[in-house]
Amino acid sequence: MEGVANSVEDKLIDGLSFKHKPGASYVTDRKSVTFHPSGSNFYSTTGTKLIKIILTGDQWLDPSTLRVMFDVSNTDTTSTNKLRPLGGPHSFFRRMRILCGGQVIEDIDSYNRVHEMLRILKAEDANINADAEAFGQQYDKYTTLDTTTLDGIKSGEFHTVLFKPCSGLFNQPKMLPIRYCPITIELELVNDNTEPVVSYLAGSGSNAFSASNTSTSWALQNVQIKCDVVTLDNQLDNSYQQHLLDGHKLPINYQTYVSQMQSILSGTNGQQKVRLNVTRALSRLKNVFITLNNDYATDNIRYKTWNSFYSPYESMASLAGGLINSFDKDGEFEALVQVGSKKFPETEIRSHSEAYYQLRKTLGSHDQHNSIDITQHEYKTRKFVMGFDMEKVLEAGFSGINTRQGDIMSITFNHNSGTASHYAKDMQIVLTSDQIMEIADSGVTVYD
């Protein structure tokens, strides 16, 4: 031990280093700018549903600062009816597309559900900060939802909210030269106006939601993109321009999401056996996230399709007092993902506890440095997410598996229960993969 300790290389510690922090004098200006949509300024489920915003200019966009901002207006004319959003601003959108230079960079279907899944997989303090930019309240933070816990927007008034899009392009660290790759963001509203807000009217009790105090009529106005852009000095800016003119490219690596929702058959003979094949070919598949959906009869006020991640254990659970009182083997399951002959994991997941471990491993939070905002009770009810890690090395780039070789990805999910109502009705598969966007003088190319 002494020999090893004496052979360690010395380094001047920060407390004894008096060098100044490196500067960035080549950045001559920074501005907080606003981009507006083209066309309408009033969006609703019965009118214009597609929001289209183009980001362009001579500067470099800082993706970490980008937010979508809009006003949620209560358009109900009854003065006592309040509009009560259940979750964040993302719940108003069913699809998001991002294009650069005419090329589709990202296209996420069931966007509100994908965004919500990734939201609950973050740490609690991160969600608290995001809520401060949004409505300041969430459906999953109250044991009882009624007019005293979930306040709303008064008739004829509006609430201004912001959110960070669930986009790999805007969650990577490289600045984006929008002069060479103008960005188009398309957000499509949900089809049903009741989806993002309280719509189930309990009809009993002075604090219950009722037709005389609840609105489901809303519209989005004053939609904007807020972000920062920086200006480079002429020497550095010209060097990038010459780099592109010489035929070279600027590669940007980002992670994107592919979402598929599939209906699954109910079980027979006391079992639900699900086997689905996924045909999406990707050069570097990183992770697979699987969630289930079923009726939410236990809490029609709280849950919608976009925030209901059903667990097989929920139907067995006693929800009195917010606790699961006993273990029931009928709530457990088996799950496995197979690509060609390779299985993930090598033996089936056979319990919620193991699924939680695999999920944390997939997210890289199993080393205790990070955490996720899901308790055991929540995981066994409506926050059940299964994660399967396909990467060889978590901290390395491009270590996922290649599914372009003709190998079929199959998902196996078995649930043993004698009650058909306990079986899930839908399964959502979300694939995450490494992609590269190359910016050249001639345009933008995407490699997936």
Protein Blocks (a to p, Z undefined) as FASTA:
>chain_A
ZZmmmmpccdddfklpccdcdddfkbmbdcddddddehjfbdcfklcfbdcdddedjbdc
dfklgccddddddfbfbfklccddfbdfklmpcbdcddeehiafbdcehklmmmmmmmmm
pcfklmmmmmmmmnopafklcfbdcfklmgcddehiacddddddddfklmcfbdcdfklm
ccdddddddfblklmpcfbdghpajkbccfklcccbdcdehiacddddddddfklmmmmm
mmmmnopacdddddddddddddddddeehiacdddddfbdcfbdfbdcdddddddfklmm
lpcfklcccdfklmmpcfehhiafbdcfklgccddddehjbccdfbdcfbfklmmmmmmm
mnopmnopaccdddfklmmmmmcccdddfbfblkbghiaccfknopacddddddddfbfk
lpcfbdcddddddddddddfkbccddZZ
